[in-house]
Amino acid sequence: MLSKIVVNMYSVLLEIGLWLILIAGAIGGWQASGLIGAIGGIVGAAIFGAVFLGAFLVLDDIRNRVKAIENKK
């Protein structure tokens, strides 16, 4: 039971982590050079998040697709 809770929380934690990375990028960019910096910070943070958390998101997507196939049977 606990293992299923942890697995379900994993998806939520990845989502929260990505949003926090984007917010941190926007704030850091805004402090560096205003609106243009905030836009650049968001773009940089999105790339950073995709590189470092993208593999985990792919694994989570594979897990969800396998679960959907199992539920079809």
TIVO-2410 file (N, C-alpha, C; in nm, 3 decimals):
# residues 73
REC num residu      c1      c2      c3 atome chaine
REC   1      M   0.082  -0.119   0.000     N      A
REC   1      M   0.000   0.000   0.000    CA      A
REC   1      M   0.086   0.126   0.000     C      A
REC   2      L   0.186   0.129   0.084     N      A
REC   2      L   0.273   0.246   0.091    CA      A
REC   2      L   0.350   0.266  -0.038     C      A
REC   3      S   0.390   0.157  -0.101     N      A
REC   3      S   0.465   0.169  -0.226    CA      A
REC   3      S   0.378   0.231  -0.336     C      A
REC   4      K   0.249   0.200  -0.338     N      A
REC   4      K   0.160   0.260  -0.438    CA      A
REC   4      K   0.141   0.409  -0.413     C      A
REC   5      I   0.137   0.449  -0.288     N      A
REC   5      I   0.125   0.591  -0.254    CA      A
REC   5      I   0.249   0.665  -0.299     C      A
REC   6      V   0.364   0.607  -0.277     N      A
REC   6      V   0.491   0.671  -0.317    CA      A
REC   6      V   0.498   0.685  -0.468     C      A
REC   7      V   0.457   0.581  -0.541     N      A
REC   7      V   0.460   0.586  -0.687    CA      A
REC   7      V   0.363   0.692  -0.739     C      A
REC   8      N   0.246   0.701  -0.680     N      A
REC   8      N   0.150   0.804  -0.722    CA      A
REC   8      N   0.198   0.943  -0.687     C      A
REC   9      M   0.265   0.958  -0.574     N      A
REC   9      M   0.318   1.089  -0.534    CA      A
REC   9      M   0.433   1.132  -0.625     C      A
REC  10      Y   0.503   1.036  -0.682     N      A
REC  10      Y   0.617   1.064  -0.768    CA      A
REC  10      Y   0.578   1.154  -0.885     C      A
REC  11      S   0.466   1.126  -0.948     N      A
REC  11      S   0.417   1.208  -1.059    CA      A
REC  11      S   0.389   1.350  -1.013     C      A
REC  12      V   0.326   1.361  -0.899     N      A
REC  12      V   0.293   1.494  -0.845    CA      A
REC  12      V   0.420   1.571  -0.810     C      A
REC  13      L   0.517   1.502  -0.751     N      A
REC  13      L   0.642   1.568  -0.714    CA      A
REC  13      L   0.720   1.614  -0.837     C      A
REC  14      L   0.718   1.537  -0.944     N      A
REC  14      L   0.783   1.581  -1.067    CA      A
REC  14      L   0.716   1.707  -1.122     C      A
REC  15      E   0.585   1.709  -1.121     N      A
REC  15      E   0.510   1.825  -1.170    CA      A
REC  15      E   0.540   1.948  -1.086     C      A
REC  16      I   0.538   1.934  -0.955     N      A
REC  16      I   0.568   2.046  -0.866    CA      A
REC  16      I   0.711   2.093  -0.887     C      A
REC  17      G   0.804   1.999  -0.901     N      A
REC  17      G   0.943   2.034  -0.925    CA      A
REC  17      G   0.962   2.115  -1.052     C      A
REC  18      L   0.894   2.075  -1.159     N      A
REC  18      L   0.905   2.150  -1.285    CA      A
REC  18      L   0.850   2.292  -1.270     C      A
REC  19      W   0.736   2.305  -1.203     N      A
REC  19      W   0.680   2.439  -1.182    CA      A
REC  19      W   0.772   2.526  -1.096     C      A
REC  20      L   0.830   2.467  -0.993     N      A
REC  20      L   0.921   2.544  -0.908    CA      A
REC  20      L   1.046   2.588  -0.985     C      A
REC  21      I   1.095   2.503  -1.075     N      A
REC  21      I   1.210   2.540  -1.157    CA      A
REC  21      I   1.174   2.659  -1.247     C      A
REC  22      L   1.053   2.655  -1.307     N      A
REC  22      L   1.010   2.766  -1.393    CA      A
REC  22      L   0.994   2.896  -1.313     C      A
REC  23      I   0.936   2.886  -1.196     N      A
REC  23      I   0.918   3.005  -1.112    CA      A
REC  23      I   1.053   3.062  -1.070     C      A
REC  24      A   1.144   2.975  -1.031     N      A
REC  24      A   1.278   3.021  -0.992    CA      A
REC  24      A   1.350   3.086  -1.110     C      A
REC  25      G   1.334   3.030  -1.229     N      A
REC  25      G   1.394   3.090  -1.348    CA      A
REC  25      G   1.337   3.227  -1.377     C      A
REC  26      A   1.205   3.242  -1.364     N      A
REC  26      A   1.142   3.372  -1.387    CA      A
REC  26      A   1.187   3.475  -1.285     C      A
REC  27      I   1.193   3.437  -1.159     N      A
REC  27      I   1.235   3.530  -1.054    CA      A
REC  27      I   1.381   3.569  -1.073     C      A
REC  28      G   1.466   3.470  -1.099     N      A
REC  28      G   1.607   3.499  -1.120    CA      A
REC  28      G   1.631   3.587  -1.241     C      A
REC  29      G   1.561   3.559  -1.349     N      A
REC  29      G   1.574   3.642  -1.468    CA      A
REC  29      G   1.522   3.782  -1.446     C      A
REC  30      W   1.412   3.796  -1.372     N      A
REC  30      W   1.355   3.928  -1.344    CA      A
REC  30      W   1.452   4.012  -1.262     C      A
REC  31      Q   1.515   3.950  -1.163     N      A
REC  31      Q   1.611   4.023  -1.080    CA      A
REC  31      Q   1.735   4.059  -1.158     C      A
REC  32      A   1.770   3.979  -1.257     N      A
REC  32      A   1.891   4.006  -1.336    CA      A
REC  32      A   1.868   4.121  -1.433     C      A
REC  33      S   1.757   4.116  -1.508     N      A
REC  33      S   1.739   4.222  -1.609    CA      A
REC  33      S   1.594   4.243  -1.650     C      A
REC  34      G   1.503   4.244  -1.557     N      A
REC  34      G   1.365   4.281  -1.586    CA      A
REC  34      G   1.287   4.178  -1.666     C      A
REC  35      L   1.196   4.229  -1.750     N      A
REC  35      L   1.103   4.143  -1.822    CA      A
REC  35      L   1.173   4.052  -1.922     C      A
REC  36      I   1.266   4.105  -1.997     N      A
REC  36      I   1.339   4.023  -2.094    CA      A
REC  36      I   1.419   3.915  -2.021     C      A
REC  37      G   1.477   3.949  -1.909     N      A
REC  37      G   1.550   3.851  -1.829    CA      A
REC  37      G   1.458   3.743  -1.775     C      A
REC  38      A   1.335   3.781  -1.736     N      A
REC  38      A   1.239   3.683  -1.686    CA      A
REC  38      A   1.200   3.585  -1.796     C      A
REC  39      I   1.180   3.636  -1.916     N      A
REC  39      I   1.146   3.549  -2.028    CA      A
REC  39      I   1.263   3.454  -2.058     C      A
REC  40      G   1.383   3.508  -2.059     N      A
REC  40      G   1.501   3.425  -2.079    CA      A
REC  40      G   1.520   3.323  -1.967     C      A
REC  41      G   1.489   3.365  -1.844     N      A
REC  41      G   1.498   3.274  -1.730    CA      A
REC  41      G   1.399   3.160  -1.741     C      A
REC  42      I   1.279   3.189  -1.788     N      A
REC  42      I   1.179   3.084  -1.805    CA      A
REC  42      I   1.221   2.986  -1.913     C      A
REC  43      V   1.273   3.039  -2.024     N      A
REC  43      V   1.319   2.951  -2.133    CA      A
REC  43      V   1.435   2.865  -2.085     C      A
REC  44      G   1.530   2.927  -2.017     N      A
REC  44      G   1.644   2.851  -1.964    CA      A
REC  44      G   1.602   2.748  -1.862     C      A
REC  45      A   1.508   2.784  -1.776     N      A
REC  45      A   1.460   2.690  -1.675    CA      A
REC  45      A   1.383   2.574  -1.738     C      A
REC  46      A   1.308   2.602  -1.845     N      A
REC  46      A   1.236   2.495  -1.914    CA      A
REC  46      A   1.333   2.396  -1.977     C      A
REC  47      I   1.440   2.448  -2.037     N      A
REC  47      I   1.541   2.360  -2.096    CA      A
REC  47      I   1.610   2.280  -1.987     C      A
REC  48      F   1.645   2.346  -1.878     N      A
REC  48      F   1.708   2.279  -1.764    CA      A
REC  48      F   1.618   2.168  -1.710     C      A
REC  49      G   1.490   2.199  -1.692     N      A
REC  49      G   1.396   2.099  -1.641    CA      A
REC  49      G   1.379   1.983  -1.736     C      A
REC  50      A   1.376   2.012  -1.866     N      A
REC  50      A   1.361   1.905  -1.965    CA      A
REC  50      A   1.482   1.813  -1.965     C      A
REC  51      V   1.601   1.871  -1.951     N      A
REC  51      V   1.723   1.790  -1.953    CA      A
REC  51      V   1.733   1.704  -1.828     C      A
REC  52      F   1.708   1.761  -1.712     N      A
REC  52      F   1.731   1.689  -1.588    CA      A
REC  52      F   1.610   1.609  -1.538     C      A
REC  53      L   1.490   1.649  -1.573     N      A
REC  53      L   1.373   1.576  -1.527    CA      A
REC  53      L   1.300   1.504  -1.640     C      A
REC  54      G   1.341   1.528  -1.764     N      A
REC  54      G   1.274   1.469  -1.879    CA      A
REC  54      G   1.274   1.318  -1.878     C      A
REC  55      A   1.385   1.258  -1.842     N      A
REC  55      A   1.393   1.111  -1.839    CA      A
REC  55      A   1.295   1.054  -1.738     C      A
REC  56      F   1.281   1.119  -1.624     N      A
REC  56      F   1.187   1.072  -1.523    CA      A
REC  56      F   1.043   1.086  -1.571     C      A
REC  57      L   1.015   1.193  -1.647     N      A
REC  57      L   0.882   1.210  -1.702    CA      A
REC  57      L   0.850   1.104  -1.806     C      A
REC  58      V   0.949   1.067  -1.886     N      A
REC  58      V   0.930   0.961  -1.985    CA      A
REC  58      V   0.900   0.829  -1.915     C      A
REC  59      L   0.975   0.798  -1.811     N      A
REC  59      L   0.950   0.675  -1.735    CA      A
REC  59      L   0.811   0.676  -1.672     C      A
REC  60      D   0.769   0.790  -1.623     N      A
REC  60      D   0.636   0.800  -1.564    CA      A
REC  60      D   0.529   0.780  -1.671     C      A
REC  61      D   0.551   0.834  -1.790     N      A
REC  61      D   0.456   0.818  -1.899    CA      A
REC  61      D   0.447   0.671  -1.942     C      A
REC  62      I   0.561   0.604  -1.949     N      A
REC  62      I   0.562   0.461  -1.983    CA      A
REC  62      I   0.485   0.382  -1.878     C      A
REC  63      R   0.506   0.414  -1.752     N      A
REC  63      R   0.434   0.346  -1.644    CA      A
REC  63      R   0.283   0.366  -1.657     C      A
REC  64      N   0.241   0.488  -1.690     N      A
REC  64      N   0.098   0.515  -1.705    CA      A
REC  64      N   0.039   0.441  -1.825     C      A
REC  65      R   0.114   0.432  -1.933     N      A
REC  65      R   0.064   0.361  -2.052    CA      A
REC  65      R   0.053   0.210  -2.026     C      A
REC  66      V   0.150   0.155  -1.955     N      A
REC  66      V   0.144   0.012  -1.921    CA      A
REC  66      V   0.024  -0.014  -1.831     C      A
REC  67      K   0.000   0.076  -1.737     N      A
REC  67      K  -0.116   0.061  -1.648    CA      A
REC  67      K  -0.246   0.066  -1.727     C      A
REC  68      A  -0.252   0.153  -1.828     N      A
REC  68      A  -0.374   0.162  -1.911    CA      A
REC  68      A  -0.394   0.034  -1.992     C      A
REC  69      I  -0.285  -0.023  -2.042     N      A
REC  69      I  -0.296  -0.149  -2.116    CA      A
REC  69      I  -0.342  -0.261  -2.024     C      A
REC  70      E  -0.290  -0.264  -1.903     N      A
REC  70      E  -0.331  -0.368  -1.807    CA      A
REC  70      E  -0.479  -0.354  -1.771     C      A
REC  71      N  -0.527  -0.231  -1.761     N      A
REC  71      N  -0.667  -0.209  -1.725    CA      A
REC  71      N  -0.762  -0.246  -1.839     C      A
REC  72      K  -0.714  -0.245  -1.964     N      A
REC  72      K  -0.797  -0.284  -2.078    CA      A
REC  72      K  -0.832  -0.432  -2.074     C      A
REC  73      K  -0.740  -0.511  -2.025     N      A
REC  73      K  -0.761  -0.658  -2.026    CA      A
REC  73      K  -0.858  -0.704  -1.923     C      A
***
